[in-house]
Amino acid sequence: MKLRMEKRFFSVREAGIFCGVSSRLMYLKVKERSLRFYKINSKIVFDVEDLIEFVTRNEFVTGEELLKQIKRKRK
């Protein structure tokens, strides 16, 4: 019987790959404490849910989309 588990925690390198950024940026986020992380002895790990929230909270809105949002709020 094979046990299949989805990975919940990622190393710094894996988290960078998952988010599409460098390991250096991940270490910077740890230093700034702007991204939740956990330490197991000296190893830093990230929860996948925190990584998803980190990526999605910085949504990019184009100028055209922003104008549409402003017009909707004025109505």
C-alpha positions in Angstrom: 0.0 0.0 0.0 1.3 3.4 -1.0 0.7 6.4 1.2 0.2 9.6 -0.9 0.5 12.9 0.9 0.3 16.3 -0.6 3.1 18.5 0.6 2.0 21.1 3.2 5.4 22.7 4.1 8.0 23.9 1.8 11.7 24.8 2.3 12.9 28.3 1.3 14.0 27.0 -2.1 10.8 25.2 -2.7 8.7 28.1 -1.6 10.5 30.4 -4.0 9.8 28.0 -6.8 6.2 27.7 -5.8 5.8 31.5 -5.7 7.9 32.2 -8.7 10.5 34.3 -6.9 14.1 33.8 -5.8 15.2 32.2 -2.6 16.8 35.5 -1.8 13.4 37.2 -1.8 12.0 34.5 0.5 14.8 35.1 3.0 14.1 38.9 2.8 10.5 38.2 3.6 11.6 36.2 6.6 13.9 38.9 7.7 11.1 41.5 7.3 8.7 39.2 9.0 6.2 40.0 6.3 5.5 36.3 5.6 4.7 33.7 8.2 7.3 31.0 8.6 8.2 28.2 11.0 11.6 26.9 12.2 12.4 23.3 12.7 15.7 23.5 14.5 17.5 25.8 12.1 15.5 25.0 9.0 12.9 27.6 7.8 9.7 26.2 6.3 6.6 27.8 4.9 3.0 26.5 5.0 1.5 26.3 1.5 -1.7 28.2 2.6 0.5 31.2 3.8 2.3 31.1 0.4 -0.9 31.2 -1.5 -2.1 34.1 0.6 1.2 35.9 0.1 1.0 35.6 -3.7 -2.7 36.5 -4.0 -2.8 39.5 -1.7 -0.7 41.6 -4.1 -3.1 41.6 -7.0 -2.2 43.8 -10.0 -4.9 46.1 -11.3 -4.4 47.8 -14.7 -5.3 51.4 -15.2 -8.3 50.4 -17.2 -9.6 48.1 -14.5 -9.0 50.8 -11.9 -11.1 53.3 -13.9 -13.9 50.8 -14.2 -13.9 50.2 -10.4 -14.0 54.0 -9.8 -16.9 54.4 -12.1 -18.8 51.6 -10.4 -18.3 53.1 -7.0 -19.6 56.5 -8.2 -23.0 55.0 -9.2 
